[in-house]
Amino acid sequence: MSDTLSLTRAAKLIGVTRAELQKKIQHGEMISYDGTVTVENLLACYPDAQLEDTAETRRVAQIKERAFGKRVFERALPEPEVLAARITELSKAHANTQRQIKQFNVLLGNLWEKLTGIESQLDAQAREKLEDLKIWVKHEVEATMEPGFINPLTIKDAVLSITTAQVTVLPSKHDFLVEGHDTLLEAAMRSGIPLNYGCSGGNCGLCKARVVSGEVKKTRQHDFVISEAEKSQGYILLCSNTAVSDLVIEAEVADSVQDIPYQQINAHAKALGLISDDMILLHLQTPRTQRLRFLAGQSVTLRVGQSYSAELPIASCPCDDRNVLFHISRQTGNLFSDYVFDHLQPNEAVEIEGPHGEFILHDKSPRPLYFFAFDTGFAPIKSLIEHALSLEVENIHLHWIGSGPHSIYLPNIAHAWDDALDNFHYKEYVAGFDLRTVSGKRAQTLIKQLGRIVSADADLLQGDIYIAGPEDAVNIAEQYFLGKGLPKTRVAVASVK
């Protein structure tokens, strides 16, 4: 095992979240060296580290499966060729260790001969000290060479090096693990890292990156041509390669909405499901070669039928860029809403344009996250929360305030997060009036409700606030938190019709 480990790898070995390790570093319980921790320090903080997965690890796996809506979350082994290559590398490391042990033994023999050779040249007092030195050396060598107890962490690290590979991205210094049959791009997206890409199918070349160190294997053919000069410099397509060994790559990461291109995609309605009498879940699927690239919390424009259009927030995570979800409420007289509820059929074409908006997660913030969803504002909030879960954020709070009981239309999702994750906390409230029209006494009532929420949580005003919903309710909530002294950089808002 290496003397130092990345936080991602260390968290995987111990069976905790990366966020928990970051918290220990912030509190001074663990020392970090440029984003890494020593094995010694890790074992000092977790002396009872066990080989088997913890309950927390299993809960995280379950919530990822449920939240992201992807294929069953599995810890599949990589392809046989990749597995064989990793075992070969581990064997080489073992052989190198054995060779070093032999060299060490030779060195000890030579040292012993040297000490014996000079012993006759010393006086009695010096010979006595030399004899003490020889006894000490012999004792230390015997103690070092004894089999002793093998920490389970050492075994688990060896297994982990076979089943997964760690990738470090430069210059951003993001890191993630490649598991199973995932390509580098798929593994990064699963970890919430927005690498630059376009089609995901090997046609556009936008996911081209340079391998600085390590070995990759092409798992998918691609039409995009990489020149021989670029190949010699280590350039590959992230969507068509997986990691054989631990990697360091140079690749672009989207840091802002300006890094996401405007797209026009002809998708189709994969499924429509009634959430309630006046709410539909619309599941769109894009072509395999033209997936929607977006940041969590953003919106797009949808066009159906005879160019009926609406701008809607995306209610799913960027980690599944081909399957995009929307929550659409019935608005009588609205042509788009009427068409979706009364005429839209499965497999019918739906045009997507976008994405739009700057209601995105500031994922480098160390502060706890507080989400306030008013009615259908849950859609973009859900996207942000799923992204935060993939980043293993330490502390997430959701407060969902509905106009009436039925306005909290998907409570089971929030309750599932609350039940499954120790770092997630959920509360729901009923305002008792239409949150689309808030003024006068209604505004005062809403402000009092926000005040009670703040009073019940001493840490709330130390966090980052995200608010989404009808414009009136959002504006009042935004002004309330700004009035409490929070800067605008820590209060993000999105109006949802």
Buried (B, 14 or more C-beta within 10 A) or exposed (E): BEEBBBBBBBBBBBBBBBBBBBBBBEEEEBBBEEEBBBBEBBBEBBEEBEEEBEEBBEBBBBBBBBBBBBEEBEEEEBBEEBBEBBEEBBEEEEEEEEEEEEEEEEEEEEEEEEBEEEEEEEEEEEBEEBEEEBEEBEEEEEEEEEEEEEBBBEEBBEEBBBBBBBBBBBEBEBBBBBBBBBBBBBBBBBBBBBBBBBBBBBBBBBBBBBBEEBBBBEBEEBEBEBEEEEEEEBBBBBBBBBBBBBBBBBBBBBEEBEEBEEBEBEBBBBEBEEBEEBBBBBBBBBEEEBBBBBBBBBBBBBBBBEEBBBBBBBBBBBBBBBBBBBBBBBBEEBBBBBBBBEEBEEEBEBBBBBBBBEBBBEBEEEBBBBBBBBBBBBBBBBBBBBBBBBBBBBBBBBBBBBBEEBBBBBBEBBEBBBEBBEBBBBBBBBBEBBBBEBEEEBBEBBBEBBEEBBEEBEEBBEBBBBBBBBBBBBBBBBEBBBEBEBEEEBBBBBBBB
